[in-house]
Amino acid sequence: MNFIKKLLSEDGSISTMRLMSLISLIVGCTIGILGLLRGKDFTGVAAICSVFVVSAFGGKALQKGDEK
C-alpha cells in the first residue's frame, strides 16, 4: 500500500491526475482482457480499451505540456 501511495503522491500529497490515470489504465486493461476472454468483437473491445488508455496517458501529457 505504501508503494501505491508513493507512486500517486507528489510532494507528500496525492495527485488526483495520477490517480485518474491509474484508474483509467486499470479499467481499460480489464475491459480488454475480459472482452478477449469472452470472445467479444475485437474491434469493439479495442475501441473501448483505447478510449480508456488514451485518456489515462493523454490527460497527463496535456498537463505536462501546460506546465512547461
Secondary structure, 3 states (H helix, E strand, C coil): CHHHHHHHEECCEECHHHHHHHHHHHHHHHHHHHHHHCCCCHHHHHHHHHHHHHHHHHHHHHHHHHHC
